[in-house]
Amino acid sequence: MYADLIVKNIGNLITMGEGKKPRVGKEMNEVEIIKDGYIVIKDGKFLEVGSGEADKKYIGGSTLIKDAMGLTVTPGLIDPHTHLVHGGSRENEFSKKLDGVPYMDILKAGGGILSTVNSTKQASFEELYKKAKKSLDIMLSFGVTTAEAKSGYGLDLETELKQLEVAKKLNEDHPVDLVSTYLGAHAMPPEYRDDRDKFIDEIIKALPVVKEKKLAEFCDVFCEEGVFSIEETRKILNAAKELGFKVKIHADEIATLGGAELSAELGAFSADHLMAASEKGMDDMAKAGVIADILPTTSFNLNKDYARARLMIEKGVAVALSTDYNPGSSPTENLQLAMQLGSLKLRMTPKEVITAVTVNSAYSVDRGKEIGSISKGKRADFVIFDTPNLEYIMYHFGINHTKDVYKNGVQVVEDGRIIY
């Protein structure tokens, strides 16, 4: 059987082993690295991984040979929490943020999420598609091959569906695979503030429509003081689970509300943010196998405390990292920056960081059996970093280290330039 592609002379091949489950505790620091490695690819999947030279039986016909020139190769990076599709931007709030105006005060004044909701409602499908595609190209250039994409900037069925339809079309058109999440419960529209139950009923009524159109596989709720309570979140997510949705929770970002505990109760795939999560919540998540999706670029941008990643790891919680790309609290598509902050601010080792953006992120979006490691049978998504080793990616911060990116065994970034 001739291979389609062989990549040889890999200085440090970060395979992540077979990636059979999320990694917790000390496992996050146990990263498989092959020196002088090679990978063999056939039909878009990894066929063999090893050290030295690939067996000559794989070479023939139209086999391509790629020399990695002693550089570092990792699985394709996975960004498991983004608000990819939205209209407008919010640089007009930047000065207020610098002056110390709390985000919740900006939201109450009609800014924040509500400002983006207005822009998204006014934007056409084509405008949203073009803007989101530009962001996806940037993500790809940083080595991201799979990303989650939430709705949540409609707060009405029509606009929420428009966002999800854009994500669906991008998933069909773009090399980056998108995993869609319905986030109808992202904020309380002003017109429903005196009748919260009515809006929650509207969200629940939308769930069968989203399901029937096959526009999302996850459902998420912004569970936060002043947004959606524990009881409201439980009601929405239980309704979603009954329809077959997998669930995620924006949990304990600002106040210690009990979102981490709720994520464990509901069997969520991930609880995200967690800057204010309680130790009990962390313990509950560890027991239930809920992945902690930490978003350090949000803390960085808001000048807020960082989530206690070290404590979570010590308690046996599987930790993932993502950008939270959105127009307000984290306007960046740079997952490498999130990785670097993971080391510099969350005190995670480089090995824990690469685990957090590969294996653990893959399981947080229910793709762990397909991606997240360089192992036989998984999709051939991988990145060649222009670095001598893994540590250098975190050490030399603030730049893009990506040289080449391959998606399903096909090169889509060459020397930092998108070529798909």
N, C-alpha and C positions, 0 to 999 in steps of 0.2 A: 504494500500500500504506500504510494508516494504521498508525501506531505505537500500541502499547499504552501506552507511557510515554515522555515526554520530560523529561529533567532539564536545566534551563537555568541560566544565571547562576552557573556554577561558577567560583569565584575561581581555584583551582588544581586542575586535573584531572590527577591522576597516573595516566597510562595504562599505563606500563610497556611501551609499544610493542606489538608483536605477540606477544611472549613465545614465540618459536619454539624457544628452547633455554635451559638454565640459563646464568646470567651469571657470568663469571669475571673476576678481575683488575680492570682499570680499567672493564670493562663494568658492574660492580656500581654504579659511581658515575655511569653515564650513564643518567639517568632522564628519560623524556619527560614534560614538564609543559606542559599547554595552559592558557593564560590565558583567562579569560572563556569557559570551555568549555561544551559541551553533550554529552549522550549520548541516543541514540535506541534504544528497546528494543521488540522484537517477539517474541512467542512465547517469552519467557524468555531471549532472547539479545540481545547488542548488535548493532544493525543499522547504526548510524553513530556516529562520534565526530568532533567538530570544535570550532571556535571561533566565537563570535558567536551567530547565530540558526540554529536548525535549519530546513531547507527546509519550507515550508508544505505540501508535498505529503504530509508525514507526519501532518498534523494533520486529524482528522476523526472522525466517529462518537463512540466512547467514549474517545478519546485523553486520557490524564491528563497534565497539565503540572505539574511540580514545580519550584519556585523554590529553588535551593540557596543563595540569599542571599549569594553571594560566598564561601562556605566551601570547604573542601578535600575532594576526593573521591578515594578510592583503590580499587583492587580489593578484594574481600573478603579479609580476612586468613586465613592458613592456618597452623594449628598442627600440625606434622608429627611430634610426639612427645609422646604423653600416655598415661597409665595410667588412663584415664577410669573404667573399671568396677572397683570394689573395695568391700569392706565395711570398716566401722570407720574409725578414725583413730588417730593415734599421738602425740597431745599428751603422753602419759605419758612419752615419750622425750625431750621437749623439754629438761628440766633436765639430763639426762645429756649431751645435745649441748652445752649451754652450759658444762658442766663440762669439756668437752674429751674426752669418751669417744669413741674412734674408731668410725665406723659399723660397721666389720667386727667390732669387739668386741661391739657391740650385737647384730649378726646372730648371732654365735656363741653368745650367751646366750639365743637364741630370740626376740629382738626383730626390729626391722627388717622386711624382707620377710616373714619367717616369721610375725610377729605378724599382718600383714595377710592372709596366707594363711589363718590360722585364722578370722579374722573373715569372710573371703569365703566360706569353706566353710560357715559357719554361716548366712549370709544367704540368704534366699529370692530367687528371681528378681525378685519384685515389689519387695523391699527394695533390691536392687542397681539395678533400673531407676529407681526413684524418686530414689535418691541420685545416680546418673549424670545423670539428666535435669536435676536442679537445677544440677549443674556445667555441663552443656551450655548451659543458659539463661544462666548467668553468662558463659561464653565468648562466646555470641552477643551479649550486651550490650556486650562489649568489641570487637566487630567481626569475630569469627571466624565464617566461613561454611563452612569445611571443617576437619576435624581427623582425625588418626590416633588409633586407640584400640587399645591392646595388651591381651592377656590377661596371664597370668603370676602371678596370685595364687591359683592353684589347685594347681599342681604335681601334679595328678592329672587324668586325662582328664575326669571328670565335671564338676569345677569349672571347668576351662579352657573346656569347651564351654558351660557356663552363662554365663560372662563374655562369650564371643563371641556367644551367642544374645541376650544383653541388648543388646550393641552393634548387632547386626543389626536388632533391633526398634526401637531408637532411631533408626537410620538411616532406617527406614521412617516413623517418626512425627514426627521432629523436623526443623526447617528446616536445621540444620547437617548437612552430609554427613559421614559417618564412613567412614574407610578402616581396615579391621581387620587387625591383625597378631597372629599366634600367637607367644607368648613363653613356651612351656612350659619353656624353659631360662632361668629367671629366678633361681633359687637351687637349691641342693642340699638336698632334704628330709633331715632328721636320720636317718631310717630307712635312707637310701641312702648315708650317708657312708662306709661300709665296702665299698660295692659300687657305685661310681660308674657303671661300665659298664652295670649293669642299669638304672639310671635313664635314662641316655642312650638305651638301647634302647627304653625306654617312650616317651620323647619322639618318637623316630623312628617307632614304631608308631602314634602318635597322628596323625601327619601325613596319612596317607591318609583318616582319618576326618574331619579338619577340611576336607580338600580335597573329599571327597565331599559334605559338608553345605554347601559353599560359604560357610564362615564366616570365612575369612581369605584375603587375597591375598598377604600378606607373612609371612615368618618371621624372627624376631629371636632373638639369643642374648646374654645378659649375659656377655661375654668379659672376665674380670677375674681378677686374682690372688685365689685363694681361692674363686672361683665356678666358671667354666668356662674351661679352658685353650684355647690356640690350637688344639691338635690336636682337642679335643672340639668346639670351635665349628666347625671345618672339617668334621668328620664330620656334624654335625647339619645345617649349612647346605647341604652338598653333597647330602645326602639330600632336603632340601626343594627344592632346585633341580631335581633329577631328577623331582620330582612337579609341577613347574611353578610353585612358589612364587617370588616375588621376595624378595630378602633385604636385611636391615638388620643392623647390629651395634652393640650397646652396646660401644664400643671405647675402651680406654685412658683410662678415667675416673679411676682412682686410681693405677695403676701403668703404666709403659711396657712393655706386654706384647707389642705388635706387632699389636694389633687393627686399626690404620689400614692397615698393610701387608696384612693378611688381607682387609680389605674390598676393596682393589684387586685382589687375587688372585682373589677370588670374583665380582667385578663387582657389588658391592652397590649398591643405589640410594643408600644413605647410610651413613655411619659417624657415630655419635652420642656426644656428650659430648666426648671428645678432649682433656681438660685435660692429659693426660700423653702426648699423641701425639708421636712423634719427627719430626724434620725429614724423614727418609727416608720415613716413613709419609705425611707431607703430600705429598711429591713423587710417591709412588706413587699417591695418591688423585687428584692433579691429572692425571697421565698416563692414569689409568683412567676419569676422569670421575665419580668418586664424590663425592657432595655431603657436605660437612661440616655436620652438624646440631648446632649449638652451643646449650647449655642454660644461659644465664647465671643464671637464677633459682635453679638448683641450687647453683652456686658461691656465690651470694649467701647462700642459706639455710644452707649448710654452712660458711660462712666459709673456703672453699677457694680455691685459685688459679683464675683464669679461663683458658679455652682461648685459645690464641694466634691469635685471629682475624685480626689484622693480617698476621701472617706467612703464614697460609694464603692470604689474598687476594693477597698479593704473589707467592706461589708458583703462583697460578693455580687455586686450589681454589674451587669454587662454595660459598658459605656460606649456610646457612639458619639460622633461629632458632626456638626453640620453648620452651614452658613446662616440659616434663617433668612436667606436673601429676601428682602422686602423693601418697599420704598420709604419706610419710616425708621424702624429701630435697627436695621442692619442692611443698608443699601450696598452690599458687596456680593459678587459672584465668586469670590476667591476662596475656595476651600483650603488651599495651601496656607492662607493666612489663619484660618480657623485651626489648622493643624499646628502652626507655629505658636499661636496663643494657647493651644492645648498644653504645650510643653512649658512655655514661658509663664503663663498665668495659672493654669490648672495643675501644674507640677507633674504632668504625665511624662513618662519616658517616651523617647521616639518610638520604641516598639509598641507601647500601649497606644500611642497616637495612630500608628499605621493599622493596628488592629481595629481601632475605633472608626476608621473611614473605609474599611474593607469588609472583613467578616461580620463585625457587629452591626455595621450600617446595612449590610445586605439582609440580615435577619430582621432588622427593624422595619424593613419594607417587604418582608416575606419573600425575599429572593435568594435566601441563603443556599438553596440547593442548586442554583444556577450560576451565581456570580460570587465575588468576594474573595476568591482564592485562585491561585494558578495551580490547578490540579486536573487530572485526567477527567474528561467528560464535561467540564464546565465551559461556559462561553469564553472565547479567547479575547477577553477585554484586558488590556494591559497598557502600562505607561513606561516609557523609557525616560528616566530623569537624568539630566545632565549634571549628575553629582557622583562623587566617588563612593558614597555609601548612604545609608538611610539617615544617619544623624545629621548629615550636611543639609538635608531639606529643612530641618527645624532650626539648625544653627544659623544658616545664612537666610535671614528672614526678610520679608517684604518684597521679594521678587518672585518671578515665575520660573521654576526649575524644569518645567516640562520641555523635553526635546521632541519626542514622538508619542503618538497615541494610536492604539489599534482597537477597533471595535469589531467583535465577531471575526477576528483575524484579518481585517482589512484596515490598512493605514488611513487614518482620517486627520492626523496632524503630523506634519513633517518639519523638523527644525523650528518648532514653535508656530508654524503657519498652518492654518486650517486648509485642508485640500480635498475634503469630501465633495 
